[in-house]
């Protein structure tokens, strides 16, 4: 609901939102109405019968059956009507359907742990399909929390020592805020996240892929990604060039160096050439390659070696698939540009922009799924 582009309430994104808002605004309207009626009557009678006015006080009225019945029966009927609709909604919200998909939630200072039935886990994020009833079975690991999704109009306490339940049916695809709505300690304000509502087809695909927005990469595929990210493909092509020798088919082949020595290009040689390329300079070339020691992780090196081993073979992944190119000079200088993250995952050298701060006044914060840096 908006007024001149100013949102008066969160979006309505669940089966409860319409009915909840109808009851809420009806109560607001009744409150405003009766406040005005009583307030205006008080002001009117205070002015009309204040001391010194010429109001007729010779025949005071002590009772009026019609008036008394009106102000008793009308509010009673209104109250019963509101009680009926409120109770009806409360019973609905506390009675999950038998076919609801169950998801388990653990609250702790200061993070939400979510686990789906097939074992997929999430932190501070909840993925659900649109149009499917969802039942959350929740418990706290430490203190009292409250699981609150404003756009769904649902909230339930998460209590240590016993299970509580909350259910809803998402109706609108999108991302919505998730909060802890019960003060639970010094970092209570960081205990938030998001609910991601997906189409049933996309959700099934996301769930089958282990909770990632794309299928997990093999070491060769991950190596291809790093290969292009750090700029290897800018110089090392399918054939030798004036800029750099080709790496295609290099694995287990003999490499001759500028000083006349030679080595077999095994895993150790490939690792050394990535991190410290000037230890063995290939014959015919100079010191032009950036030094990657301290710029890439050991996991990156493992993946790069795995990719280089299959370069030039039919099993090599395409070197430009779904990868943002980065210049070698940018990587060598420590620049880190963000690539797209798999959902609720931390990839090498990349921070999750949706995560809460990982450090606060020098101490680690536990309210986020975020990378603390490339060397984490």
Buried (B, 14 or more C-beta within 10 A) or exposed (E): EEEEEEEEBBBBBBBBBEBBBEBEEBEEEBEEEEEEEEEEEEEEEEEEEEEEEEEEEEEEEEEEEEEEEEEEEEEEEBEEEBEEBBEEBEEBBEEBEEEBBBBBBBBBBBBBBBBBEEEBEBBBBBBBBBBBBBBBBBBBEEBBBBBBBBBBBBBBBBBEEEEBBBBBBBBBBBBBEBBBBBEBEEBBEBBBBBBBBBEEEBBEBBBEBBBBBEEEBBBBBBBBBBBBBBBBBBBBBEEBEEEBBBBBBBBEEEBEBEEEEEBEBEBEBBBBBBBEBEEBBBEEBEEEBBEBEEBBBEEBBBBBBBBBBBBBEEEBBEBEEEBEEBBBEBBBEEEBEEBEBBBBBBBBBBBBEBBBEBEEEEEEBBBBBBBEEBEE
